């Protein structure tokens, strides 16, 4: 079995994000960047399947500027076999990424694609669903468990009321949720080995995809600063404040 794993380079989750002075976006210069945490979970799942002997090849793909090669190398240090860097600068919307991944699905014919349920920078949660639709293949989103057998993928999904299990014909698109697994740290020997693994470069034009943005960002603002809380003496005072000051009851 061959799997395609999509990974995105995002601002590290520990960084306090700052809005640019001109409100056109967030500051990314001199900011620590890392692999999107949900994508790390997707890579880990792929590597575990390879270690179990179910999967023979893991191809990791990332779209963006030259720096995303670092993210591809991280995935290869975790255990992916080879990388594809879709080289393009500038803003990439989920629809553009889904089209690029669809073109790679056509070219690579993976048994399934696994990716994060959402990128923590744009919080879109759209790419997997769009890819499933564009490729006209089944999708198992928010996976908290994945079992492969008899050419099918059984995906347990986290939904509002509990857990739902769906059986998908392969090839399928699967997106990883937080509880699917706990990603490993790459060991130093594996980081060294990853440096020798191949990364192929392609452009959106070569894949026949127009990535021109269709959305316009009007303004990015910091969330309003929260006012300090107060301690009330008793329930009566609380009710009074909720009724007369906050006017929420
Ligand atoms: P989103 O729909 O933007 O929340 O992203 C969902 C998932 O799509 C991410 O967790 C990644 O696995 C994948 N993805 C988004 N953007 C990219 C990108 N530029 N390159 C590779 N994968 C991406």
Boltz pocket constraint, residues with backbone or C-beta under 6 A from the ligand:
constraints:
  - pocket:
      binder: B
      contacts: [[A, 6], [A, 7], [A, 8], [A, 9], [A, 36], [A, 38], [A, 39], [A, 61], [A, 62], [A, 63], [A, 64], [A, 92], [A, 94], [A, 97], [A, 114], [A, 115], [A, 116], [A, 117], [A, 118], [A, 119], [A, 120], [A, 122], [A, 123], [A, 124], [A, 125], [A, 126], [A, 127], [A, 128]]
      max_distance: 6.0
